[in-house]
């Protein structure tokens, strides 16, 4: 059973109408809009190495933030959000977010601080930022090389203790809605200093060139520790690079992005 079929089957079992499943994205997980219902299913793809725990952690972390009024995607209220199991897939159901215009980056930056504030008292278990064990496992099948060694070393660098985080807080994971920017895709939630999320926010600005929207977002975020941000940048970027290294075999179009990330990371070689 495919991820899409699993989403439709579980929805149908709970009486939710779906005339046409629409795949919104497909990578480690599959996002399926169960049209015309305002519900999106996140379904594990079934690909090797995909951790179903990610979609479960997203549910607990986002739910915690949502209860505090933070601008995050909310679990569906039209059927039990999950997690559900179906034919080897793990599924969670979310409210559909309708885009209403261009993102307001300053409001997104302020929203990210609200999310961080809401997660200060989250006490669930989370992987640490950089996910060093996961990075080493992802790259274990690769032949030894300077780049593989570098990515593993950078992912393992220690950062100060912190709190629960979004984990992948770049602006592509924020959508403008009628009520303002809403952050989504918290499946890589982790623990660490808030500056780890800010590293995700400004990575493209640092590695590709000026990104006015990212700069507006971080300026609106408010006070942060610039030194810790500099420490966090290669740690976050190494996890991104490892993900690209694994993905490029099935998605050759990601090769330029991988090379860009590796060029950026080589600056941090000890």
Secondary structure, 3 states (H helix, E strand, C coil): CCHHHHHHHHHHHCCCCEEEEEEEEECCEEEEEEEECCEEEEEECCCCCCCCHHHHHHHHHHHHHHHCCCCECCECCCCCCEEEEECCEEEEEEECCCCCCCCCHHHHHHHHHHHHHHCCCCCCCCCECCCHHHHHHHHCCCCCCHHHHHHHHHHCCCCCCCEEECCCCCHHHEEEECCEEEECCCCCCEEECHHHHHHHHHHHHHHCCCCHHHHHHHHHHCCCCHHHHHHHHHHHHHHHHHHHHHHCCCCHHHHHHHHHHHHHHHCCCC
